[in-house]
């Protein structure tokens, strides 16, 4: 009689085995392959191609200028409206697109997950990385408009807090990943949550100082409630560092970081637990 010895054993990730981050790191080349796929497929066979990366924020900016700037008359802390709106648009679009894409991970990759094994976290992580490419191009639009106004003599007052920008982007990525994984885990069984979540993300934007400055909220209670929104501190810190307007607080930025860390841990744990039953449920 001969005895078989297995060199590799594939089993679901559990708490006793950690969060699966070690295996994710070992398969990091897969993340790069997924990123290349997402970038090349997204605007394949389109007229403008990657030009949409620049067209989208500009169209949104013009709409905000007309609706919120001209019609509603909402102030922008004496910052030129194109600069003010683009700063919020770039960050929020990156966050919302990552969040929506990660929340649809199981549905989008159902066929792939059912055919071959690989660390399932590769898919949502690759989404966050691939969207970073689009964000960098959109951010270049903001930088161009920013420099244009600076050359015209508008005093925008950038300061040392702008150095926190990489940290802010990392916080946005972790928040989108953590919350997206939670929603993705829930929607495998409760499909109608997808529609509710889409509405929630749209409303969340108006609860974040994107189209208005935080100083515009004069009600003390409402002002404090908005500061408990983890995206508020991120947006306000970037605006404060970019042109010296807005509200910066280490306390609320630290609070946002703590909330994001908890959501990321819960999201990864729920995602790893749900992947064991995903194919049967879907």
C-alpha positions in Angstrom: 0.0 0.0 0.0 1.2 3.5 -0.8 0.3 6.7 1.0 -0.3 9.9 -0.8 1.3 13.1 0.5 -0.2 16.4 -0.6 2.1 19.3 -1.2 -0.6 22.0 -1.2 -3.9 22.0 0.8 -6.6 24.5 -0.2 -9.1 25.4 2.6 -11.1 28.5 3.5 -9.4 31.2 5.5 -10.5 31.3 9.1 -9.6 33.2 12.2 -7.3 30.4 13.3 -5.3 30.9 10.1 -5.3 34.7 10.3 -7.0 37.0 7.8 -5.3 35.6 4.7 -3.0 38.5 4.3 0.1 36.3 4.0 -1.4 34.3 1.2 -2.5 37.6 -0.5 1.1 38.8 -0.4 2.4 35.6 -1.9 -0.1 36.0 -4.8 0.6 39.7 -5.3 1.4 39.1 -9.0 -2.3 38.2 -9.5 -3.2 41.7 -8.2 -1.1 43.2 -11.0 -2.8 41.0 -13.6 -6.2 42.0 -12.4 -5.2 45.6 -12.4 -4.1 45.4 -16.0 -7.3 43.7 -17.0 -9.5 46.4 -15.3 -7.6 49.3 -16.9 -7.6 47.9 -20.4 -11.1 46.6 -20.4 -12.9 49.5 -18.9 -12.6 51.9 -21.8 -12.0 49.5 -24.6 -13.9 50.3 -27.8 -14.9 53.8 -26.6 -14.6 57.0 -28.7 -12.7 59.1 -26.1 -10.9 56.2 -24.4 -9.0 57.4 -21.3 -10.2 61.0 -22.2 -13.2 60.2 -20.1 -11.0 60.3 -17.0 -10.6 64.0 -17.6 -14.1 64.7 -19.1 -16.0 63.3 -16.2 -14.7 65.5 -13.4 -14.8 68.6 -15.6 -18.5 68.0 -16.5 -19.3 67.4 -12.8 -17.4 70.5 -11.8 -19.4 72.7 -14.3 -22.7 71.2 -13.0 -21.8 72.0 -9.4 -20.8 75.6 -10.4 -24.2 76.1 -12.0 -26.4 74.4 -9.5 -24.6 75.0 -6.2 -22.6 78.0 -7.0 -24.9 80.1 -9.2 -28.4 78.9 -8.4 -28.1 77.9 -4.7 -25.4 80.5 -4.0 -23.4 78.3 -1.6 -20.1 79.9 -0.6 -16.7 78.2 -1.1 -14.6 79.9 1.6 -13.4 82.5 -0.8 -11.7 79.7 -2.9 -12.3 79.8 -6.7 -15.2 77.5 -7.4 -13.4 75.2 -10.0 -10.6 74.6 -7.5 -13.0 74.0 -4.6 -15.3 71.6 -6.4 -12.5 69.7 -8.2 -10.7 68.9 -4.9 -13.8 67.3 -3.5 -14.9 65.6 -6.8 -11.6 63.8 -7.3 -11.4 62.4 -3.8 -15.1 61.5 -3.6 -15.3 59.8 -7.0 -12.3 57.7 -6.2 -13.9 56.6 -2.9 -17.4 56.0 -4.3 -16.1 54.1 -7.3 -13.9 51.9 -5.2 -16.7 51.3 -2.7 -19.2 50.4 -5.3 -16.9 48.1 -7.2 -15.7 46.3 -4.0 -19.3 45.8 -2.8 -20.1 43.9 -6.1 -17.0 41.6 -5.8 -18.9 38.4 -5.4 -21.5 39.1 -8.1 -18.9 40.4 -10.6 -16.6 37.5 -10.2 -19.1 34.7 -9.6 -18.0 32.7 -12.7 -14.3 33.1 -12.0 -14.7 32.2 -8.3 -16.5 29.0 -9.2 -13.9 27.7 -11.6 -10.5 28.3 -10.1 -9.0 28.9 -6.7 -7.0 32.0 -5.8 -7.1 34.2 -2.7 -10.5 35.9 -3.1 -9.1 39.2 -1.6 -7.1 39.6 -4.7 -10.2 40.8 -6.6 -11.3 43.7 -4.3 -7.7 44.8 -3.6 -7.0 45.0 -7.3 -10.1 47.1 -7.8 -8.8 49.7 -5.3 -5.4 49.7 -7.0 -6.7 49.9 -10.6 -9.0 52.8 -9.6 -5.9 54.6 -8.4 -4.8 54.9 -12.0 -7.9 56.8 -12.9 -7.7 58.9 -9.8 -4.2 60.0 -10.6 -5.3 61.2 -14.0 -8.3 63.1 -12.6 -6.0 64.6 -9.9 -3.8 65.9 -12.7 -6.9 67.9 -13.9 -7.2 69.4 -10.4 -3.5 70.2 -10.3 -3.7 71.9 -13.7 -6.7 74.1 -12.6 -4.9 74.8 -9.3 -1.7 76.0 -11.0 -3.8 78.0 -13.5 -5.4 80.0 -10.7 -2.1 80.3 -8.8 -0.5 81.8 -12.0 -3.4 84.3 -12.2 -2.4 85.6 -8.7 -5.0 83.9 -6.6 -3.6 83.2 -3.1 -4.4 79.5 -2.4 -2.0 79.2 0.6 -0.8 75.5 0.4 0.9 74.4 3.6 2.7 71.6 5.3 -0.5 69.6 5.9 -0.6 68.8 2.2 2.2 66.2 3.0 -0.6 64.1 4.6 -2.0 63.5 1.1 -0.6 59.9 0.7 -2.0 59.1 4.2 -5.4 60.4 3.2 -5.4 58.3 0.0 -4.5 55.2 2.1 -7.4 56.0 4.5 -9.8 56.3 1.5 -8.7 53.0 0.1 -9.0 51.2 3.4 -12.4 52.7 4.1 -13.7 51.7 0.7 -12.2 48.3 1.0 -13.5 47.6 4.5 -17.0 48.9 4.0 -17.2 47.4 0.5 -16.3 43.9 1.8 -19.0 44.1 4.5 -21.6 45.1 1.9 -20.4 42.4 -0.5 -20.6 39.8 2.2 -24.2 40.8 3.0 -25.5 41.1 -0.5 -24.7 37.5 -1.4 -27.8 36.5 0.5 -29.8 39.7 0.5 -29.7 41.0 -3.0 -32.0 44.0 -2.4 -29.3 45.6 -0.2 -27.5 46.5 -3.4 -30.2 49.0 -4.4 -30.3 50.4 -0.9 -26.6 50.8 -0.8 -26.5 52.7 -4.1 -28.9 55.2 -2.7 -26.9 55.4 0.6 -23.7 56.2 -1.2 -25.4 59.0 -3.2 -26.8 60.5 0.0 -23.5 60.1 1.8 -21.9 62.5 -0.5 -24.3 65.3 0.6 -23.4 64.5 4.2 -19.7 65.1 3.3 -18.4 68.7 2.6 -18.0 68.2 -1.1 -20.3 70.8 -2.6 -20.1 73.1 0.4 -17.5 74.0 3.0 -17.8 72.6 6.6 -17.9 76.2 7.8 -21.3 76.6 6.0 -22.8 74.2 8.6 -23.5 76.7 11.4 -25.7 74.5 13.5 -23.4 73.2 16.4 -25.1 69.9 16.7 -25.2 69.2 13.0 -21.6 70.3 12.7 -20.4 67.8 15.3 -22.5 65.0 13.7 -20.8 65.7 10.3 -17.4 65.4 11.9 -18.3 61.8 12.9 -18.4 61.0 9.2 -15.0 59.5 8.6 -14.8 61.1 5.1 -15.3 64.6 6.5 -11.9 64.8 8.2 -10.2 63.3 5.1 -11.8 65.9 2.7 -11.3 68.8 5.1 -7.6 67.9 5.7 -6.9 67.8 2.0 -8.6 71.2 1.4 -6.8 72.7 4.4 -3.5 71.5 3.1 -4.1 72.5 -0.5 -5.4 76.0 0.0 -5.5 76.8 3.7 -9.2 76.9 4.0 -11.3 74.4 5.9 -11.1 72.7 9.3 -8.2 70.5 10.4 -8.1 68.5 13.6 -5.8 65.7 14.6 -8.5 64.4 16.9 -11.1 63.9 14.2 -8.5 62.6 11.7 -7.4 60.1 14.3 -11.0 59.1 14.9 -11.5 58.5 11.2 -8.4 56.4 11.1 -9.6 54.3 14.1 -13.1 53.8 12.5 -11.5 52.8 9.2 -9.2 50.3 10.9 -12.2 48.6 12.6 -14.3 48.5 9.4 -11.4 47.0 7.5 -10.8 44.3 10.1 -14.5 43.4 10.2 -14.8 43.6 6.4 -11.9 41.1 5.8 -13.2 38.8 8.5 -16.8 38.7 7.1 -15.5 38.4 3.5 -13.3 35.4 4.4 -16.2 33.7 6.3 -18.7 34.3 3.5 -16.4 33.0 0.7 -16.8 29.4 2.1 -20.5 29.4 1.2 -20.6 31.9 -1.6 -20.9 29.5 -4.5 -23.7 27.6 -2.8 -25.6 30.8 -1.9 -25.2 32.5 -5.3 
